[in-house]
Amino acid sequence: MEEHAQHHASRWQQAENALIAIGITLAVVVWNHSWWVLLLTFLVFDLSDLGIAAQ
């Protein structure tokens, strides 16, 4: 049962990450920012995710 719950949580996290990535990409395109803003935003998001995982 616990394994199923972990798999379900993992799927939700993957979906959430995909939605965040799409949102960031759309925001950068709509607001007409440079490509490096997109890269920087993803980098900051990934680093904050690593900080949460380290706890």
Backbone bond lengths (Angstrom), bond angles and torsions (degrees), N, CA, C in turn:
res aa  C-N    CA-C-N  psi(-1)  N-CA   C-N-CA  omega(-1)  CA-C   N-CA-C  phi
1 M - - - 1.451 - - 1.529 110.06 -
2 E 1.327 117.42 -43.68 1.465 121.20 -178.71 1.527 110.65 -64.51
3 E 1.325 116.75 -37.06 1.463 120.87 179.16 1.536 110.16 -62.94
4 H 1.319 116.57 -39.90 1.466 121.16 178.11 1.534 110.25 -64.07
5 A 1.315 117.18 -41.81 1.463 121.69 179.74 1.529 110.36 -64.45
6 Q 1.318 117.40 -40.31 1.465 120.85 178.80 1.520 110.65 -66.12
7 H 1.331 116.60 -40.39 1.467 120.53 178.44 1.523 110.17 -64.25
8 H 1.320 116.19 -41.84 1.471 121.58 179.29 1.534 110.37 -63.64
9 A 1.318 117.24 -43.37 1.469 121.77 178.60 1.526 110.28 -64.41
10 S 1.321 116.64 -39.17 1.455 121.23 179.53 1.531 110.52 -63.61
11 R 1.328 116.68 -41.01 1.469 120.78 178.92 1.527 110.63 -64.24
12 W 1.336 116.52 -41.21 1.467 120.07 178.24 1.524 110.37 -64.16
13 Q 1.334 117.20 -40.17 1.458 120.82 179.79 1.531 110.49 -65.14
14 Q 1.316 116.90 -39.84 1.464 120.13 177.45 1.528 110.95 -63.39
15 A 1.324 116.15 -42.26 1.468 120.36 178.60 1.526 110.71 -64.91
16 E 1.316 116.42 -41.58 1.454 120.94 178.82 1.530 110.66 -62.78
17 N 1.317 116.80 -44.29 1.468 120.92 178.90 1.524 110.98 -62.59
18 A 1.329 117.29 -39.54 1.468 120.88 178.35 1.525 110.51 -64.49
19 L 1.323 117.37 -42.92 1.466 120.57 179.14 1.528 111.60 -64.79
20 I 1.313 116.75 -39.22 1.466 120.23 177.68 1.528 110.20 -64.98
21 A 1.326 116.82 -42.98 1.468 120.63 179.02 1.528 110.69 -62.25
22 I 1.313 117.34 -42.23 1.464 120.82 178.56 1.527 110.03 -64.96
23 G 1.322 116.12 -43.25 1.463 120.10 179.09 1.513 112.94 -61.56
24 I 1.327 116.73 -44.07 1.470 120.89 178.37 1.522 110.29 -62.35
25 T 1.320 116.49 -45.39 1.460 120.96 -179.58 1.524 111.20 -61.66
26 L 1.324 116.91 -46.24 1.463 120.61 179.38 1.526 111.41 -62.95
27 A 1.317 117.44 -41.56 1.463 120.56 -179.90 1.524 110.84 -62.76
28 V 1.318 117.55 -42.38 1.470 120.77 -179.82 1.528 110.33 -66.06
29 V 1.325 116.90 -40.33 1.468 120.42 179.78 1.535 110.99 -69.14
30 V 1.330 117.22 -46.78 1.470 121.19 -177.65 1.519 111.05 -63.64
31 W 1.328 117.06 -41.70 1.458 120.45 -178.75 1.526 112.64 -85.44
32 N 1.346 115.65 3.31 1.460 122.45 173.72 1.535 113.14 56.61
33 H 1.325 115.97 45.73 1.464 120.63 176.15 1.531 110.42 -84.56
34 S 1.303 115.78 165.29 1.467 121.57 177.62 1.525 110.27 -70.75
35 W 1.325 115.24 162.85 1.465 120.84 -178.69 1.516 111.33 -61.62
36 W 1.336 117.41 -31.63 1.466 119.86 -176.27 1.523 111.52 -70.51
37 V 1.330 118.34 -23.86 1.466 120.77 175.89 1.525 109.50 -65.87
38 L 1.331 115.51 -40.95 1.465 120.44 176.52 1.528 110.45 -60.70
39 L 1.325 115.93 -47.71 1.463 120.75 179.27 1.531 111.44 -61.25
40 L 1.318 117.16 -45.24 1.456 122.07 -179.63 1.531 111.56 -63.29
41 T 1.323 116.27 -41.13 1.466 120.49 -179.89 1.523 110.85 -63.45
42 F 1.326 116.66 -44.38 1.463 119.35 177.51 1.526 111.52 -64.70
43 L 1.320 116.91 -38.13 1.458 120.76 179.36 1.522 110.74 -63.70
44 V 1.319 117.23 -44.96 1.469 121.14 178.73 1.522 110.02 -62.58
45 F 1.325 116.60 -43.06 1.465 120.87 178.88 1.532 110.57 -61.73
46 D 1.327 117.30 -44.78 1.463 121.08 179.69 1.524 111.72 -64.60
47 L 1.330 117.27 -40.95 1.460 120.11 179.75 1.521 111.38 -66.11
48 S 1.323 117.46 -37.92 1.472 119.44 177.81 1.522 109.88 -68.23
49 D 1.319 117.13 -35.23 1.465 121.88 177.08 1.532 110.34 -65.17
50 L 1.319 116.61 -38.90 1.474 119.84 177.33 1.525 111.25 -66.00
51 G 1.316 116.76 -37.55 1.462 120.70 177.90 1.532 111.63 -63.31
52 I 1.313 116.15 -39.47 1.469 120.52 178.18 1.523 109.55 -67.56
53 A 1.340 117.00 -41.49 1.470 120.47 -178.72 1.521 111.73 -66.49
54 A 1.330 117.10 -30.40 1.466 120.85 -178.01 1.536 112.52 -71.97
55 Q 1.338 116.41 -20.55 1.476 119.45 -177.23 1.473 111.21 -73.65
